[in-house]
Amino acid sequence: MAALAADVRGLARGGRALTQLRYLILPALPLVLVFFGYIARVARAGTVEALDADYTRTAILKGLPMATVMRRHVLRNALLPTITVVASLLGYLAGGLVVIETLFHYRALAR
């Protein structure tokens, strides 16, 4: 508990926690970039499908503002497959984390 309090205090005054965050960017970048294209493609496909659905067409014809249609009807239905894909990729992310930790010599899951 004391270590957590020290990290929070370090983050508040811009000390050690922010320095460690700077060193975590390079190992985190490959993990993010590997799945970014796949997640973006699934999100786009879900959005296109939701835009083409009958309930979206009905909302537009009722005269709802486009921002409301996008938020209430399209995004709500388009994000469901995206969230499902992200949840299923968490296992692959953990496996990739072991490889990244080995390459960058971090001591966490790999050791």
N, C-alpha and C positions, 0 to 999 in steps of 0.2 A: 504494500500500500504506500509505503514511503517513496518507492521508486516512481510510482505513478504521480504522486504529488510533486516530486522533483521535476518530472517531465512537463507537467502542466505549468509549473512555475517557469521552467526554461522556455516554454512556448510563449508565455505571456510577456516575457522581456526580450524575446527574439534570440535566445541563446542556443543551446545545444540541440534542441528539438528541431529548429529550423535548419540547422546545419546538417543534421541527419536526413531531413527531408530532401535536401539538395542532392545527397548521395543516393537516394532511393529512386530518383527519376530515371537514371539510365537502366537499372535492372527492371523497372516497371514498364518501360517503353516497349520492349519486345513482347511482353505478355499482352499489352493492350493492342498493339498493332496487328498481332496474329488474328485476333477475333473481330477487329473493328469492321473489316469489309463484310464479313458474313452477317454480323448483326445489322449493319446498315442496309444490306440487301434484303434481309427479312423484314426490317422496319419499312422499307420502301414498298415491298410487295404487300404488306398488310395495309399500308395507307392507300395504295392504289385499289385494293380490293374493297376497302371500306368506303372510298369515294364513289365506287361504282355500285354500291348496294342501294336497295330500294329505300331504306330508312333515311339515307343521306339525301336522296333525290326528293323524298317527301318533305324533309325539313327545309330544303332550299325552296321548294314550291310553296311552303307555308309562309315564306317571307322572313325566316329567321336570318339574322346577320351572319355573314360567312364565318366570322370569328367564333360565334356561338356554335355553328354547325361543326366547325373543325374541332373545337374543344370538347363539346358534349357528345358528338356522334362519331366523328372520324377517329380522333386520337384515342378515345376510350376503347374502341374496338380494334384499332391498329396496334396498340401497345400490348395486347394480350399475347399474340404469338412471339413478339419480341422479348417479353419478360420470360416466357417459357423457354426460349432458346438460350437466354442469358443464364437462367437457372440450370439448364442442362450442361452448359459449358463450364460451370464452376468446377466440376470434376477434372476436366482437361486443364483448367487453369491451375489447380493444385498440383497436377503432374508436371506442368511446365514450370511451376514455382520451384520444384526440387532441382530441375536442370539449371535454372537461372541462379539459384542459391549456390550451386556447385561451381558454376562459371565465375561468379563474382565473389566467391569465398565468404558468403554469409553463413552464420551458424543459426539455423532455425529448424526447418523440416528435414533437410538433407543429412544432418549429422545428429 
